[in-house]
Amino acid sequence: MTTLVFGHKSPDTDSTGSAIIWAWYLSHTGTPAEPRLLGEPNTEAAFLLAQWDLPKPALLTDVTAADTVVIVDTNNPAELPPSINEANITGIIDHHMLAGGLKTRSPIDITIRPLACTATILHDLMGPHAAHAPRGIKGAMLTCILSDTMEFRSPTTTPHDRAVAERLAADLGIDIPAFAAQMFAAKSDVAHFSDAELLRMDSKEYTIDGHELRISVLETTAPQVILDRKAALMAAMPAVAAEDGAEQVMLFVIDILNEEATLLVPNDLVKTVAEASFGCTVTGDTVVLPGIMSRKKQIIPALKL
């Protein structure tokens, strides 16, 4: 029986890389495993695959009772296959808050730690096996950590995330600033994506006071490229929300270098949420939120009406 390892829908770098890393480790230690993706990887995750010569995992649309699975980089059923509770879940490895709603057939291994990146946790769990992982697996771990910490700029970054990344970089002979610049350039190259694709590229579902929201972020070193499309993006929001069963899409454009977010404000609901959540005053169709970098630590916990 092959164990399937996957992360969340709208796979980013950590979700893509962590599935590959943990599938390698399970197979290496005697449990046959294969990584899967729950959607097309974003541009930075595609960079990870190309940079480290890693095969793109097969796409997975759903699971069955016959499937044995390990979940990485999420524990939220809304971000997983529709039939996830029918599968034989044997493990969860994550760094997000506990969402609840998953059901298992028997006691399982669960590791959820307050670190910036799932790959950091995987590195720790692998113990001495991490030292003899293939170069591509080590490279994937480094790329995931630099992505989720935004090269240590994110407030989610811990000293341990940084120490693991620096050890990996030294082992691989990688200059972190130069490599991170390549990663962020890949992440910022979004010109060929449609407005709907951008709104879904890095998106999570969240409920606030009975309002179903899709909270989307776009992390970039070239925010103006995205903001130049704000009218089209806001025009696309109602259809994306309706198709995804949400009331509203909220899009935060994260400026990695200036360490701030710009929230698009298409209507009074978003204006109300923005002012209540971030203590700002909205006077137009965007609002700049200085210091806001992390959806997990700074956006989702703050949201209120």
PyMOL commands that set and color helices and strands:
alter all, ss='L'
color gray80, all
select helices_A, chain A and resi 13-28+43-51+77-79+84-86+118-132+135-149+159-172+176-188+195-201+223-227+230-243+268-278+295-302
alter helices_A, ss='H'
color red, helices_A
select strands_A, chain A and resi 3-6+33-37+58-59+68-72+88-94+109-112+203-208+211-220+248-255+260-264+286-290
alter strands_A, ss='S'
color yellow, strands_A
deselect
rebuild
show_as cartoon
